[in-house]
Amino acid sequence: MRPDATRVITRLFIPGKELVGGSESRTSETIARVLALDEAEVDVELSDLTDRFAKRHEDITADFEQNAQRVSDYLNEPISMNRRQLLGAAFTHEYSLEGASVCNPSLVAHPDQAGVPAGGLRVVMSYRSIGEGHRSCICFRTGEIDAGGELRFDEPLPFPVAGNTAQGPLLREVFRAKLRDRRLDDEAAGLILMSLPESFSTNQLDAAIARLVTHTDTREHVTEAANVLRALSECFYVATFDEGVNLSRRVLWPSTPCESSGMEDARFVEIREDDVARYVATYTAFDGRNVTQQLLETDDFVTFDSSPLAGRGGENKGLAVFPRRINGRFVALSRYDRESNAIAFSSDLHHWNEVSTLQMPSESWEMLQLGNCGSPIELPEGWLVITHGVGPMRTYSISALLLDLDDPSRVLAQLSKPLLVPDVDEQDGYVPNVVYSCGSLVHAGTLYLPYGVSDQSISYCTVPIDALLSAMR
């Protein structure tokens, strides 16, 4: 699967606020130039734009109208419909979702298996899509493993759609934990949170802050605490899609300040409790300078809840959640020290304070660092963990180990060499010498492992589980 530069979405464009260069908006000057055109010029220009772009988007006139509305407060008098459309076009640009590359997939069973032939399995693959400015988003493809074991992916439908976002419920204990992580859990912040319910809204948060602000003469750091709490609230959101929008068209687009420069490497896993399935994924949120981790939760790949992770185990990148609780607790693989594989525990999927090292680099091909390649897979023999190691020339390889089912902090066996290394045809790309996965699955005794090729394209390999386990020591 190679990047397709024709997969574009429209975004608001504010001249002067480009990714590189410029610092002040030129909105007023741009609007003045649009208003200065005579009506005939407006009609000709809009007709040309419609001819060029209507076939590239599902409803380009609606896109123009949406962005015209965003700047309509600059207008002092009514304008014609065509001029309004042209105004919207002036503040619109195309973003090629896959303009740079596609990579780092994860694979799970599709929530809808209706109509799949016996012996087959419908699947969902999420992947990282990288475009202009190295900004990443999360996209999806569907596919099916047939009774003969071959995996085929469906062709994506045209007209990608970014989800509609809204403020999500704010979780008091996550706020408290994030403040502890930042060593900001002082009296002022504690008093604000104390007055709030377990789950609250931004209006309730603002009201609690307003009450405390009246006591700045008797409390310290009130303003600082209020600013931090408001910033944290922006990390909770819900992204939704129309159910009629095909999954291959759905795009999780960066929606908050903490992920303004990208959403990277989602590790999806199906968690089944009381015979009810839901899907969770951790992903890296990047703001251009700092990385944090967010948790995605969905039942149907239509509505996605995103919220921040807290605790030492949730630091850095690459948390990968086990598909079920063990001894009553959620478990995850962690890369909290950015060098080794670790195991972390949580009571609620959000707080990962208990963490310990599981595997240290020991082989030549992993001498720089270790990490996971997605959530563990439960087998009768133990938890199968697909890992990655980084060696000389920053070469990424993929390997595997086996953990005890009841005590996943205990390593039972592991491969003494890589399962997969970049071959000659996989060395070149956006980031050379990399094979990397964010999640695989087992079906009918075979491991299906999708992987990114040098951060440029996506491939997949298969291996019989019996052969893989017998090769471990």
SVG drawing of the C-alpha trace seen along z (x, -y; Angstrom):
<svg xmlns="http://www.w3.org/2000/svg" viewBox="-27 -48 53 74">
<polyline fill="none" stroke="black" stroke-width="0.4" points="0.0,0.0 1.6,-3.2 0.7,-6.8 -2.0,-8.3 -1.5,-12.1 -5.0,-12.4 -6.6,-11.7 -7.2,-15.4 -9.4,-17.2 -10.1,-20.9 -9.0,-22.9 -9.3,-26.5 -6.3,-28.6 -5.4,-31.9 -2.8,-33.8 0.1,-34.8 -0.3,-31.8 1.5,-29.3 3.5,-26.5 6.7,-28.1 7.2,-31.8 4.7,-34.6 3.3,-35.4 0.4,-37.8 -2.9,-37.1 -3.6,-38.9 -7.3,-38.2 -8.5,-41.9 -6.3,-42.6 -7.5,-39.4 -11.1,-40.2 -10.7,-43.7 -9.3,-42.3 -12.2,-40.0 -14.7,-42.8 -12.9,-45.1 -13.6,-42.7 -16.5,-43.6 -19.3,-41.0 -18.3,-39.8 -14.7,-39.0 -16.2,-37.2 -18.4,-35.0 -15.6,-34.1 -13.2,-33.2 -15.7,-31.1 -16.7,-29.3 -13.1,-28.4 -12.6,-27.2 -15.7,-25.0 -14.5,-23.4 -11.1,-22.6 -12.1,-21.4 -15.7,-20.1 -14.7,-16.6 -12.0,-16.4 -14.5,-17.0 -17.9,-15.7 -19.4,-19.2 -16.9,-22.0 -19.6,-24.6 -20.3,-23.5 -16.6,-23.7 -16.4,-27.2 -19.5,-28.3 -18.1,-26.8 -14.9,-28.8 -16.7,-32.0 -18.7,-31.7 -15.4,-31.5 -14.4,-35.0 -17.9,-36.5 -17.5,-38.7 -15.1,-40.8 -18.0,-41.8 -20.0,-45.0 -22.6,-44.5 -24.3,-41.7 -22.6,-40.3 -23.8,-38.2 -23.8,-34.4 -21.0,-34.0 -18.8,-36.6 -19.4,-34.7 -18.4,-31.5 -15.2,-33.1 -14.5,-34.6 -14.7,-31.1 -12.4,-29.8 -9.8,-32.4 -9.6,-31.0 -9.5,-27.3 -6.7,-25.0 -6.3,-21.3 -4.3,-19.1 -3.0,-15.8 -3.4,-13.3 -0.8,-10.9 1.3,-13.5 4.5,-12.3 3.8,-8.7 1.7,-6.1 3.1,-3.8 2.8,-2.1 -0.5,-0.1 -2.4,1.8 -4.9,4.6 -8.0,5.7 -11.1,7.8 -13.9,5.7 -16.9,5.1 -19.3,6.4 -18.6,9.9 -22.0,10.4 -21.8,12.1 -18.2,13.2 -17.8,16.7 -16.9,19.6 -13.2,19.6 -12.8,15.9 -12.4,12.7 -13.2,9.1 -10.6,6.7 -9.9,3.0 -6.5,1.6 -5.6,-1.8 -2.5,-3.6 -0.5,-6.7 -0.9,-9.1 1.7,-11.9 1.2,-15.0 2.5,-18.5 4.7,-19.8 5.1,-16.2 1.6,-16.4 0.1,-13.0 -3.4,-11.8 -5.1,-8.5 -6.8,-6.8 -8.5,-3.4 -8.9,-0.6 -11.1,2.5 -10.2,5.9 -10.8,9.6 -8.9,12.8 -10.4,15.5 -10.8,19.2 -7.5,19.9 -5.6,17.5 -5.1,14.6 -5.6,11.1 -7.0,8.6 -7.8,4.9 -10.7,3.1 -10.1,0.1 -10.7,-3.1 -13.6,-5.3 -13.0,-8.8 -13.6,-12.0 -12.0,-11.5 -13.9,-13.2 -12.5,-14.6 -14.6,-13.8 -16.7,-16.4 -15.3,-17.2 -16.9,-18.4 -15.8,-18.7 -15.7,-15.3 -16.5,-14.7 -13.8,-15.8 -12.6,-13.2 -11.6,-14.6 -9.2,-11.8 -7.4,-12.1 -7.0,-15.9 -5.6,-15.1 -3.1,-12.5 -1.9,-14.9 -1.3,-17.6 0.7,-15.2 2.7,-14.3 3.6,-17.9 4.1,-18.5 1.4,-21.1 -1.0,-19.5 -1.0,-22.5 -3.7,-23.8 -5.4,-26.0 -5.8,-23.2 -6.9,-20.8 -9.6,-23.1 -11.0,-23.6 -11.1,-19.8 -12.6,-19.1 -15.7,-21.0 -16.3,-19.1 -18.1,-15.7 -16.2,-12.6 -17.2,-13.6 -17.8,-17.3 -18.2,-19.8 -16.1,-22.8 -18.9,-25.0 -18.7,-23.4 -14.9,-23.8 -15.2,-27.5 -17.7,-28.0 -15.4,-26.3 -12.5,-28.4 -14.6,-31.6 -15.5,-30.8 -11.9,-30.4 -10.7,-33.5 -12.7,-35.6 -10.2,-34.3 -6.9,-35.3 -6.1,-37.4 -6.1,-34.3 -4.9,-31.6 -1.7,-31.3 -1.2,-30.3 -4.9,-30.6 -4.3,-32.1 -1.6,-29.5 -3.8,-26.6 -6.8,-27.9 -4.7,-28.2 -3.3,-24.7 -6.7,-23.2 -8.2,-25.0 -5.3,-23.7 -5.9,-20.1 -9.6,-20.4 -8.7,-20.8 -7.2,-17.3 -10.7,-15.7 -12.8,-15.5 -15.2,-13.4 -14.9,-12.9 -17.9,-11.6 -18.8,-10.6 -22.0,-10.0 -22.7,-6.3 -23.2,-6.5 -19.5,-7.6 -17.5,-4.5 -14.8,-3.6 -12.1,-4.1 -13.2,-7.8 -13.0,-8.5 -10.0,-10.6 -9.1,-11.4 -7.6,-14.8 -5.5,-16.7 -8.1,-18.6 -6.4,-19.9 -3.3,-22.0 -1.5,-18.9 -1.8,-17.1 -1.7,-20.2 1.4,-18.8 0.1,-15.2 -1.5,-12.1 0.9,-9.2 1.0,-5.4 -2.4,-4.4 -2.2,-0.9 -5.7,0.5 -6.9,3.5 -10.3,5.2 -11.2,5.5 -14.1,7.8 -15.7,7.6 -19.0,9.3 -19.2,10.4 -19.3,6.8 -16.5,5.6 -15.0,2.2 -11.8,1.0 -9.2,-1.1 -6.0,-2.6 -3.2,-4.7 -1.5,-7.2 1.2,-9.8 0.0,-13.4 2.6,-15.9 2.4,-19.6 5.6,-20.4 7.8,-20.3 6.4,-17.8 5.0,-14.3 2.2,-13.0 -0.1,-10.0 -3.8,-9.9 -6.4,-7.1 -9.0,-6.5 -12.1,-4.5 -14.8,-3.4 -17.5,-0.8 -18.1,-1.1 -15.4,-3.2 -18.1,-5.9 -17.7,-7.8 -14.3,-8.1 -13.5,-9.5 -10.0,-10.9 -8.6,-11.6 -5.1,-12.0 -3.0,-9.3 -1.3,-9.8 1.3,-8.2 4.9,-7.1 4.0,-4.2 2.2,-6.5 5.1,-8.8 6.9,-9.1 5.4,-6.8 4.2,-3.4 1.8,-2.2 0.1,1.0 -2.9,2.3 -3.5,6.0 -6.9,7.3 -8.3,8.2 -7.8,7.5 -5.4,9.8 -6.1,10.4 -8.7,7.6 -6.4,4.9 -5.7,3.6 -2.1,4.2 0.0,2.6 3.4,2.7 5.2,-0.6 8.3,-2.4 8.4,-4.9 12.2,-5.0 12.5,-5.1 15.0,-2.2 13.5,1.0 10.2,2.9 8.3,2.4 5.0,3.7 2.5,1.3 -0.8,1.8 -3.9,-0.4 -7.4,-0.2 -9.0,-2.3 -6.9,-2.5 -6.0,-6.2 -3.5,-6.0 -0.4,-3.9 1.7,-4.6 2.8,-1.1 5.5,-0.2 8.6,2.1 11.2,3.1 10.4,6.3 13.1,6.6 16.4,4.8 18.4,4.6 20.8,7.5 21.3,8.4 23.3,6.5 20.2,5.7 18.6,4.0 21.5,2.3 20.0,-1.2 16.5,-0.5 13.6,1.9 9.9,1.4 6.6,3.1 4.9,3.5 1.3,3.4 -0.8,5.1 0.0,8.6 -2.0,11.5 -3.4,14.2 -2.4,17.8 -2.8,21.0 1.0,20.9 1.1,17.3 1.0,13.7 2.6,13.3 4.4,9.9 5.7,8.6 8.6,6.3 10.9,3.9 14.6,3.3 16.9,0.5 20.5,1.4 23.4,-0.1 22.6,-2.5 19.4,-3.1 18.0,0.0 14.6,1.2 13.9,4.9 10.9,6.9 11.1,9.8 8.9,11.6 8.7,12.9 6.2,14.8 4.9,13.8 3.2,15.8 -0.6,15.7 -1.2,15.1 2.0,13.1 2.8,11.1 5.9,9.6 7.5,13.0 9.2,13.7 8.8,17.4 10.6,17.4 11.9,15.1 13.4,15.1 17.2,14.9 17.2,13.1 14.8,10.8 11.7,12.2 11.8,9.4 14.5,7.0 14.3,4.4 15.4,6.2 17.0,4.5 13.7,3.3 12.6,1.9 15.7,-0.1 14.7,-3.4 12.0,-5.7 11.0,-8.7 12.9,-7.2 15.3,-4.6 16.0,-1.1 12.7,-0.8 10.2,2.0 7.6,1.1 4.1,2.3 1.5,1.0 -0.6,4.2 -1.1,7.6 -3.6,10.4 -3.8,14.2 -6.4,16.0 -6.6,19.8 -3.2,20.4 -1.4,17.7 0.0,14.4 -0.9,11.5 1.6,8.8 1.1,5.5 4.2,3.2 5.4,-0.2 8.2,-0.1 10.8,-2.9 8.0,-5.2 6.9,-5.3 4.5,-2.5 2.8,0.5 3.2,4.2 2.3,7.3 3.8,10.7 2.4,14.0 4.0,16.7 2.5,19.9 2.1,19.6 3.5,23.1 6.7,22.3 7.1,18.9 6.8,20.5 9.1,23.4 11.8,20.9 11.8,19.2 14.3,20.1"/>
</svg>
